[in-house]
Amino acid sequence: MSFSITNKLFPSNHKTVFVLDHTPYFGISCESPIELEFLKARTPGFIPMTPICKSLWTSSVESAIEYCRIVWDLFPQGKLVRFIASDTVAHILNTWSPSQQNLSHVMNAMSLIGVPPPHAINRNLEYTVLHGLRAAIEALSDCTDIQVKKSQNQTFGDVQTKLINRCRVICITSARDNDSMKRLEEIFLSVLQQQNKVAAGSDRLLTIDHCHLVIINTFPVNIESQVNNHPPKNLSTILTTEVHSIKAPLISNKLSTLILEHYNLASTTVTGIPMKEEQNASSSANYDVEIYHASSAHTAILKGNALDSAAIRTIKDGLEYETVTLKWCTPRGCSGSELQNCTGMFRITPVDVNSRPSLCLINFLLNGRSVMLEMPRKAGGKITSHLLASHGGEIFIHTLCTARSVLEDPPSISEGCGGRVTDYRITDFGLLIKQNTLVPIKAGFVDEGNRPIQKMKTRLNRHTKYWPLTISSTLIFNLKGYIDPLPSIITKEKITEEEVYQCRRIIFNLISLESKNESLYSLNAGQRVKGQKREDQYKAMWNELETLLKKNLHTADHRSVYNCLLECHKFNFEEEKLSDKVELDEALRELDHIGPSKSDSDAPRASVIRATTDSPMSPPPLTSINPPVAKSGTSRSGGIYSAPRTLLDIFTSQEKVKSRPEFSGRLAGGAVAKLYANHKYADSGSRGESMEVE
Amino acid sequence: MAFSSLYEEKCPFTRDYSLIKNELLNIDDYDKTCIETALHGVNQLVLGEWGNNTACQIILITDGSTGLGAMSLKESFASLNQRTAANPFPVPFSFPAKLHIVCIAPPNDPNLAKSKSLYQRLVDLTGYDGSISIPDGPLNETTVVNMFQKLAEDMYTSFKGTLKCGNLESKIILSPAPVPYTKVTDFDYQTYNLSDLIEVCGFISVSDVGSPMAVSRHLVLPASANKDHLPLSTEIDLTDDDATDEGKVPSFCVLLHGALKVENMAALVTLADNWFGFVYSWADSKKKSNLMLTILTPGSDVVPWLGDLNNLGPIDSPQEHMGAFPVRPQEKRSYSQNGVVWIRQAGLQSDIQKILRHARKLPEKTQQFYKELNRLRKAAISLGFLDLLNGLAYIFEQECMQLPGSAHPDCALQLQHAADVLRKTQNRDIKYVVVPLQTNYNSS
């Protein structure tokens, strides 16, 4: 395992516990009144109201909730946050269970514990944040679902990586001075060590390999704190602590800076968003919206040209972190309709989720439009570096490739193999694409043993059993007027009785056409028909149809269509096949084994087939078919014309076949024999009747 | 690039052989061997030109020394765990890179024996399987030339495989050749190797695909089956006649490209076990259109809006089994939840103003007034912001007194009712919902 991987695996941000001080002190006001502009402009009769102030508790709760909002927007899974409030006891507000990892659960829990209790209801009880910190440490040694799964895998031999339990505690409290803060850290360490001893003797609990304790020391704006900040320091190999002393209204700003470190995030400010004025809809002004996302979204542009990247990075007013400013690029056309060269894709969330500019941008994106972001270049010009777009109600930033492409000046596909062929069956393949369009299958209907995507491969396999690539290598697919919808029916996994009838009718119709000696090409006059006699057209058609049906013997119903064809049309078989003296029964057995769905248990069905094939009218079976027609003077490979046989060959082979019993129609002599003398065959006849085959 | 304690770009990326050759004649000797410096330079150079997504080959040519003292490779490794963000070690590189170290040193050089383990560590750090080359035999021109020849053959093998869609298939070459990908998640890492069978599973319209993150993109070039034995080099020029013939042999690739382009669809393909990609028509200019393969991050859940790629099935499945694109997450994100955030004062101000706007238009806006009021009330209780409830009650009462004579009588009644409810401490439960006061004006 290389160094870089060890560092990335098992991040501390998998498990975070917020410990919120719920002692009476946190019920006091921040002393930072909310300004309500709309009240100032009132008429003189207005009696000034007592200013509204948030309490320390409200400030810490809303900041912690905001931290979670960002985390859960960006990482819907795998980044867990728990809340514990502490007064005389620890109040656990949620668990590691995914069902409790959402804002509404936490907000409800917050409303249940309510505001901090007033001072000293009961003097015997000790109000302290330590109860919460103890509970937090216990929570950290509890397994999360992912940790359970990982440790189970290890038990079953996957020792690739040992599970490391790293975690973080963010405690919002108020300490008197540096000494009491130091004591707090020391107590935390000793409880941590104690808990690890307990965990070591338990198979349910996890040892805490490392904990990052972040203490936010907060106080009202009119107070000077006696507690100093201290940067991260290692109190022990298993504990790193840091302290931030901050006025209550600014807790959220501090957490914003920290969250970027904790989750490796970055900030982008989208600038120049044209927005209609609220009051005056005819004029528009430009606004900025700041968003957070994984910092990797910036890797490409920041690590590239140093000058360019310096120009777009600024420190935000009043904050400690950098934001990258990119320009809104008014969308031209529909950028979502093509696949962009996207090298990274990350969820975003607006920093100020309820501001009007944020809502405006968010709604614009949620309505399905996308926005390109531009980055100016020192060398002049600008470059489109990112794409903002929503997919399924989630908004993503896509990092676009801004660098030189290795695929400079690629050849066109028409210059390569097969590029000069102009008669591909594009429209037909388009149809196949539409028939094999993918849709998501709901989880409840998924067969875990045979996933839908596997079934799709089988299905594509079935749909392409016989699929000539070009128009000139097929005849039947050019005769849509006659053979549709047979090709689409025969490639189905299962076909209904009605569809079998439909196929039969198509076959009968072709036979009737042949008997009337009609040209197959009459329907599509544009085809090249020169040099092909009508008789040969039919021969080619029947042979190709036979190939199609024979390759699609998926069920007994498919086979019955195939058998229908064999019964209706006399095929010429290669001499050697006959001289092999293949027994009829044996041949039938072979035939039975062709279909993929065939198994031994199908024995009774085979006898049914035999009954129909054994008809005295039926021609001998064929074990394999080589298309007997060859079109002279073509070098095309694939398709039915490629068999290297001339018409003479076919004619001679026909002569030699004479020994087999003739169709009764032919025996009648030179006169045109009536097909199916025993039943009324007419297009206008009812379907049931016309499908009867003896 | 030449390096010592500093590095110098001798010539930019080029296919101009003579330019490279000329520059190689102009390399001077400098002070010392600082491999780390050189690698920093490589990082800069490649990121600037090719970005962080293009796979690169880096050939480090050395005499087998790893440097001495400060800035030697040994020192670099020793300080590996004390690096800060401002002073990172350049390896692993910021882009997929194979590092090949070529030692022009006698194979039995004792110095080389020591260096070799350090070099190996460096190659391992890149995360890709690079190599260390040592002359096969005593150091002379022949052995060095052979060494480079072998390296070139190993490095520039093209990817040959098969693109398959059911029973239709085509031999293909991918350009550039794909490299294995190591996927690191919070709890696991796994290296995936591309299979040489790329199999179509079905089709999705390009607009549904969106623009997912790609590990890499490759041109899919149909290859002729009979030319496999020829190395793909200069001989292409000699077989021009052949190429014309091949152009006339139908290829499934060309058919697929044509149909995907016409239908504006992409084909979902499997590249290996649990690794997917998309094949689609791509054009860098209007004229030259091509078949492109986008390789996704390994795994079946890498495109959230397509759901689990293993659970994609046919469009004629029973209606109740099917969902639709885009697949939506179970939880809504905060920005589509109309949540309450009052961290910035403007957020709270606009929420209160919205309620007052509705208040002035009572009784028409009774529903909206109470809806917004309950939203604000619920949030205030959750955040323990009880001052706000009293403050709002006060504002409502003030509003009542200020009502113009023309105001609807229901307006005053509802405002007073709302103020009373907000003040009652027993109602401070989020389950409690403030309902409009039934008056003669709205009891229809």
Chai-1 contact restraints between the chains, C-beta under 6 A:
chainA,res_idxA,chainB,res_idxB,connection_type,confidence,min_distance_angstrom,max_distance_angstrom,comment,restraint_id
A,S2,B,D124,contact,1.0,0.0,6.0,A-B,restraint_1
A,S2,B,L125,contact,1.0,0.0,6.0,A-B,restraint_2
A,S2,B,G127,contact,1.0,0.0,6.0,A-B,restraint_3
A,S4,B,P92,contact,1.0,0.0,6.0,A-B,restraint_4
A,I5,B,V184,contact,1.0,0.0,6.0,A-B,restraint_5
A,I5,B,Y189,contact,1.0,0.0,6.0,A-B,restraint_6
A,K8,B,V184,contact,1.0,0.0,6.0,A-B,restraint_7
A,P11,B,D186,contact,1.0,0.0,6.0,A-B,restraint_8
A,H14,B,D186,contact,1.0,0.0,6.0,A-B,restraint_9
A,I34,B,Q345,contact,1.0,0.0,6.0,A-B,restraint_10
A,F38,B,Q353,contact,1.0,0.0,6.0,A-B,restraint_11
A,M49,B,Y394,contact,1.0,0.0,6.0,A-B,restraint_12
A,I52,B,D387,contact,1.0,0.0,6.0,A-B,restraint_13
A,I52,B,L388,contact,1.0,0.0,6.0,A-B,restraint_14
A,I52,B,G391,contact,1.0,0.0,6.0,A-B,restraint_15
A,W57,B,G384,contact,1.0,0.0,6.0,A-B,restraint_16
A,T58,B,L383,contact,1.0,0.0,6.0,A-B,restraint_17
A,T58,B,G384,contact,1.0,0.0,6.0,A-B,restraint_18
A,T58,B,F385,contact,1.0,0.0,6.0,A-B,restraint_19
A,V61,B,L383,contact,1.0,0.0,6.0,A-B,restraint_20
A,E62,B,I343,contact,1.0,0.0,6.0,A-B,restraint_21
A,E62,B,L383,contact,1.0,0.0,6.0,A-B,restraint_22
A,E66,B,I343,contact,1.0,0.0,6.0,A-B,restraint_23
A,R69,B,S334,contact,1.0,0.0,6.0,A-B,restraint_24
A,D73,B,R333,contact,1.0,0.0,6.0,A-B,restraint_25
A,D73,B,S334,contact,1.0,0.0,6.0,A-B,restraint_26
A,G78,B,D186,contact,1.0,0.0,6.0,A-B,restraint_27
A,M107,B,S382,contact,1.0,0.0,6.0,A-B,restraint_28
A,M110,B,S382,contact,1.0,0.0,6.0,A-B,restraint_29
A,S111,B,I381,contact,1.0,0.0,6.0,A-B,restraint_30
A,S111,B,S382,contact,1.0,0.0,6.0,A-B,restraint_31
A,S111,B,I430,contact,1.0,0.0,6.0,A-B,restraint_32
A,V115,B,G384,contact,1.0,0.0,6.0,A-B,restraint_33
A,I146,B,F187,contact,1.0,0.0,6.0,A-B,restraint_34
A,K150,B,F187,contact,1.0,0.0,6.0,A-B,restraint_35
A,S252,B,I343,contact,1.0,0.0,6.0,A-B,restraint_36
A,T299,B,N52,contact,1.0,0.0,6.0,A-B,restraint_37
A,A300,B,G51,contact,1.0,0.0,6.0,A-B,restraint_38
A,A300,B,N52,contact,1.0,0.0,6.0,A-B,restraint_39
A,K303,B,L47,contact,1.0,0.0,6.0,A-B,restraint_40
A,K303,B,S94,contact,1.0,0.0,6.0,A-B,restraint_41
A,G304,B,L47,contact,1.0,0.0,6.0,A-B,restraint_42
A,G304,B,G48,contact,1.0,0.0,6.0,A-B,restraint_43
A,N305,B,G48,contact,1.0,0.0,6.0,A-B,restraint_44
A,G336,B,S207,contact,1.0,0.0,6.0,A-B,restraint_45
A,S337,B,S207,contact,1.0,0.0,6.0,A-B,restraint_46
A,L339,B,S211,contact,1.0,0.0,6.0,A-B,restraint_47
A,L339,B,Y280,contact,1.0,0.0,6.0,A-B,restraint_48
A,Q340,B,S211,contact,1.0,0.0,6.0,A-B,restraint_49
A,C342,B,S211,contact,1.0,0.0,6.0,A-B,restraint_50
A,C342,B,M213,contact,1.0,0.0,6.0,A-B,restraint_51
A,C342,B,A214,contact,1.0,0.0,6.0,A-B,restraint_52
A,T343,B,N53,contact,1.0,0.0,6.0,A-B,restraint_53
A,G344,B,M213,contact,1.0,0.0,6.0,A-B,restraint_54
A,M345,B,M213,contact,1.0,0.0,6.0,A-B,restraint_55
A,P350,B,Y335,contact,1.0,0.0,6.0,A-B,restraint_56
A,V353,B,S334,contact,1.0,0.0,6.0,A-B,restraint_57
A,V353,B,Y335,contact,1.0,0.0,6.0,A-B,restraint_58
A,V353,B,V341,contact,1.0,0.0,6.0,A-B,restraint_59
A,N354,B,V341,contact,1.0,0.0,6.0,A-B,restraint_60
A,N354,B,G347,contact,1.0,0.0,6.0,A-B,restraint_61
A,I362,B,Y335,contact,1.0,0.0,6.0,A-B,restraint_62
A,H391,B,G210,contact,1.0,0.0,6.0,A-B,restraint_63
A,H391,B,W305,contact,1.0,0.0,6.0,A-B,restraint_64
A,H391,B,P326,contact,1.0,0.0,6.0,A-B,restraint_65
A,G392,B,W305,contact,1.0,0.0,6.0,A-B,restraint_66
A,G392,B,P326,contact,1.0,0.0,6.0,A-B,restraint_67
A,G392,B,V327,contact,1.0,0.0,6.0,A-B,restraint_68
A,G392,B,R328,contact,1.0,0.0,6.0,A-B,restraint_69
A,G393,B,R328,contact,1.0,0.0,6.0,A-B,restraint_70
A,G393,B,S336,contact,1.0,0.0,6.0,A-B,restraint_71
A,E394,B,R333,contact,1.0,0.0,6.0,A-B,restraint_72
A,H398,B,S211,contact,1.0,0.0,6.0,A-B,restraint_73
A,C401,B,G51,contact,1.0,0.0,6.0,A-B,restraint_74
A,A403,B,W50,contact,1.0,0.0,6.0,A-B,restraint_75
A,A403,B,G51,contact,1.0,0.0,6.0,A-B,restraint_76
A,R404,B,E49,contact,1.0,0.0,6.0,A-B,restraint_77
A,R404,B,W50,contact,1.0,0.0,6.0,A-B,restraint_78
A,V406,B,T54,contact,1.0,0.0,6.0,A-B,restraint_79
A,V406,B,P176,contact,1.0,0.0,6.0,A-B,restraint_80
A,L407,B,L219,contact,1.0,0.0,6.0,A-B,restraint_81
A,P410,B,L219,contact,1.0,0.0,6.0,A-B,restraint_82
A,P410,B,N290,contact,1.0,0.0,6.0,A-B,restraint_83
A,S412,B,K288,contact,1.0,0.0,6.0,A-B,restraint_84
A,I413,B,V254,contact,1.0,0.0,6.0,A-B,restraint_85
A,I413,B,H257,contact,1.0,0.0,6.0,A-B,restraint_86
A,I413,B,N290,contact,1.0,0.0,6.0,A-B,restraint_87
A,I413,B,L291,contact,1.0,0.0,6.0,A-B,restraint_88
A,G416,B,L221,contact,1.0,0.0,6.0,A-B,restraint_89
A,G416,B,P222,contact,1.0,0.0,6.0,A-B,restraint_90
A,C417,B,P222,contact,1.0,0.0,6.0,A-B,restraint_91
A,C417,B,S224,contact,1.0,0.0,6.0,A-B,restraint_92
A,C417,B,E246,contact,1.0,0.0,6.0,A-B,restraint_93
A,C417,B,S251,contact,1.0,0.0,6.0,A-B,restraint_94
A,G418,B,P222,contact,1.0,0.0,6.0,A-B,restraint_95
A,G418,B,V249,contact,1.0,0.0,6.0,A-B,restraint_96
A,G418,B,P250,contact,1.0,0.0,6.0,A-B,restraint_97
A,G418,B,S251,contact,1.0,0.0,6.0,A-B,restraint_98
A,G418,B,V254,contact,1.0,0.0,6.0,A-B,restraint_99
A,G419,B,G247,contact,1.0,0.0,6.0,A-B,restraint_100
A,R420,B,G247,contact,1.0,0.0,6.0,A-B,restraint_101
A,R420,B,K248,contact,1.0,0.0,6.0,A-B,restraint_102
A,V421,B,P250,contact,1.0,0.0,6.0,A-B,restraint_103
A,Y424,B,L255,contact,1.0,0.0,6.0,A-B,restraint_104
A,Y424,B,G258,contact,1.0,0.0,6.0,A-B,restraint_105
A,I426,B,G258,contact,1.0,0.0,6.0,A-B,restraint_106
A,I426,B,A259,contact,1.0,0.0,6.0,A-B,restraint_107
A,I426,B,V262,contact,1.0,0.0,6.0,A-B,restraint_108
A,F429,B,L255,contact,1.0,0.0,6.0,A-B,restraint_109
A,F429,B,A259,contact,1.0,0.0,6.0,A-B,restraint_110
A,G430,B,A259,contact,1.0,0.0,6.0,A-B,restraint_111
A,G430,B,V262,contact,1.0,0.0,6.0,A-B,restraint_112
A,G430,B,E263,contact,1.0,0.0,6.0,A-B,restraint_113
A,I433,B,F203,contact,1.0,0.0,6.0,A-B,restraint_114
A,I433,B,A259,contact,1.0,0.0,6.0,A-B,restraint_115
A,I433,B,E263,contact,1.0,0.0,6.0,A-B,restraint_116
A,I433,B,M265,contact,1.0,0.0,6.0,A-B,restraint_117
A,N436,B,G202,contact,1.0,0.0,6.0,A-B,restraint_118
A,N436,B,F203,contact,1.0,0.0,6.0,A-B,restraint_119
A,T437,B,F203,contact,1.0,0.0,6.0,A-B,restraint_120
A,T437,B,I315,contact,1.0,0.0,6.0,A-B,restraint_121
A,L438,B,G202,contact,1.0,0.0,6.0,A-B,restraint_122
A,L438,B,I204,contact,1.0,0.0,6.0,A-B,restraint_123
A,L438,B,L312,contact,1.0,0.0,6.0,A-B,restraint_124
A,V439,B,I315,contact,1.0,0.0,6.0,A-B,restraint_125
A,V439,B,M322,contact,1.0,0.0,6.0,A-B,restraint_126
A,P440,B,G307,contact,1.0,0.0,6.0,A-B,restraint_127
A,P440,B,G323,contact,1.0,0.0,6.0,A-B,restraint_128
A,P440,B,V327,contact,1.0,0.0,6.0,A-B,restraint_129
A,I441,B,N311,contact,1.0,0.0,6.0,A-B,restraint_130
A,I441,B,G313,contact,1.0,0.0,6.0,A-B,restraint_131
A,I441,B,H321,contact,1.0,0.0,6.0,A-B,restraint_132
A,K442,B,H321,contact,1.0,0.0,6.0,A-B,restraint_133
A,K442,B,G323,contact,1.0,0.0,6.0,A-B,restraint_134
A,F445,B,H321,contact,1.0,0.0,6.0,A-B,restraint_135
A,V446,B,N311,contact,1.0,0.0,6.0,A-B,restraint_136
A,R451,B,N310,contact,1.0,0.0,6.0,A-B,restraint_137
A,P452,B,N311,contact,1.0,0.0,6.0,A-B,restraint_138
A,P452,B,L312,contact,1.0,0.0,6.0,A-B,restraint_139
A,P452,B,G313,contact,1.0,0.0,6.0,A-B,restraint_140
A,I453,B,C201,contact,1.0,0.0,6.0,A-B,restraint_141
A,I453,B,N310,contact,1.0,0.0,6.0,A-B,restraint_142
A,I453,B,L312,contact,1.0,0.0,6.0,A-B,restraint_143
A,M456,B,C201,contact,1.0,0.0,6.0,A-B,restraint_144
A,M456,B,G202,contact,1.0,0.0,6.0,A-B,restraint_145
A,K457,B,C201,contact,1.0,0.0,6.0,A-B,restraint_146
A,L460,B,C165,contact,1.0,0.0,6.0,A-B,restraint_147
A,L460,B,G166,contact,1.0,0.0,6.0,A-B,restraint_148
A,N461,B,G166,contact,1.0,0.0,6.0,A-B,restraint_149
A,H463,B,G166,contact,1.0,0.0,6.0,A-B,restraint_150
A,T464,B,G166,contact,1.0,0.0,6.0,A-B,restraint_151
A,T464,B,N167,contact,1.0,0.0,6.0,A-B,restraint_152
A,T464,B,L168,contact,1.0,0.0,6.0,A-B,restraint_153
A,K465,B,N167,contact,1.0,0.0,6.0,A-B,restraint_154
A,W467,B,L168,contact,1.0,0.0,6.0,A-B,restraint_155
A,L469,B,P250,contact,1.0,0.0,6.0,A-B,restraint_156
A,L469,B,L255,contact,1.0,0.0,6.0,A-B,restraint_157
A,T470,B,P250,contact,1.0,0.0,6.0,A-B,restraint_158
